[in-house]
Amino acid sequence: MDSNIANYTLEYAGILIEAALVLFLACSSRRKGLGPVAIYLTSLLFAECARACVWRAGGVRSQEYFYTYWSTDLLLVTSAFLVVCLFFRRACSHEEKMWRFTRLLLPFSFVLVTAFSLLFYIRHYGYLFNSYFIYEFNQNLYFTCLVLNTLLYLLLQYIESTDDQLGLLVCGIGIQFAGPAATLALVHLTSAQPFTQSLNSLIMRLCTLGMLLVWAYAIVRVKEKTLDVPRRKVPALAGVVVNLNM
């Protein structure tokens, strides 16, 4: 019972924050560079509302809720992957050589995950919505997003990016990926025991709430980058100026 109360509290808190952020982005003039954020927040809000409506109509154990939950989960994972790709593009806005490599890596990783999941489906043909297939599929996607997001964070440190807002957005979505990747792996290893499923639901809501709070701070309080060049390029430029003066 306590677990259900915690889940409901986190769910409705998340919906309120998501709706507030979507409204803020729709009405604010500081929307530049926040298209990926709007995409993911809208997907989250739609998924949470759809699940809540179906849950009230048929209950959490109904077939309608089952299909609604995993269909919206597919939407969220796909949106998350798209957001990471768009964050990479923003991070590499002044790193064209790095972007040429990255734009090959991102589609390749998606194709690789799709192929691996397809092989798993072939082995379990006829059970597209079998729980084991879903856990495997989501685990692969979440883990891929987590790895790519970690690489993106390291990239921001390497180029010494001045885009503090992007840094916070990347950290926020990293919180969102880390929890589900770990708990979905636990659910898979324990053959979807009820306790691990409840833990997975609770951790996912906590991670989503953590991401929303970090994103809210980044959107409302932190402006987009003000410099046009990464910090690591500034010393080189300063050296050229000094040489010219000499």
C-alpha positions, 0 to 999 in steps of 0.5 A, a space after each residue: 500500500 505504501 508503495 502504491 501511495 509513493 508511486 501515485 504521489 511521484 506520478 502526479 508530481 511528475 505530470 504537474 511539473 511536465 505540464 508546467 514546463 511544456 506551458 513555460 516553453 510554449 509561452 516563453 521567448 527563451 525557447 531557442 535550442 530547447 526543441 529536444 526538451 519540448 519533444 521529450 517533455 510532450 512525450 512524457 506528458 502524453 504517456 503519463 496521461 494516457 496511462 492514467 486514463 486507461 488505468 482508471 478505466 480498466 485497471 492496472 491488470 487489464 489488457 488495455 493498460 498493458 498495451 497502452 503502457 508498452 506502446 507509450 514506453 516505446 514512444 518514450 524510448 524513441 523520443 529519448 534516443 532522438 533527444 540524445 541525437 539532437 543534444 549531440 548536434 547542439 554540442 558539436 555545433 562548432 565541431 564539424 569534424 567531430 559531428 561528421 563522425 558522430 552522425 555516423 555513430 548514432 544511426 549505427 547504434 540504432 540499427 545495431 540495437 534494432 537488429 539485436 532486438 529483432 534476433 531476440 524476436 525471431 527466437 520468440 516469434 509470436 510473442 511480440 508483447 511477451 514480458 521477457 521480450 519487452 524487458 530485453 528490448 527496453 533494456 537494450 534501448 535504455 542502455 544504449 541511450 545511457 552509453 551515448 549520453 555518457 559519451 556526450 557528457 565526456 564530449 562536453 568536458 573534452 571540448 570545454 563547452 561553455 553551454 552550461 544549459 546543455 550540460 545540465 540537460 545532459 546530466 538530467 537525462 542521464 538520471 532518467 536513463 541510469 535508473 531504468 537501465 539498472 532496474 530493467 536488468 534486475 527485472 530481467 535477471 529475476 524473471 520479473 518477480 513482483 518485488 523487482 517490478 515494483 522496485 522498477 516502477 518506483 525507481 523509474 518515477 524517482 529518476 523521472 522526477 529527478 530529471 524534471 527538477 534538473 531540467 526545470 532549473 536549466 530551463 528557467 534559471 540557466 541561459 543558453 551559451 553566450 560565447 560562440 566558441 568552446 573554451 578550449 579554443 580561446 587559449 589558441 586564439 589568444 596565442 595568435 593575438 599575442 604573436 601578432 602583437 609581437 
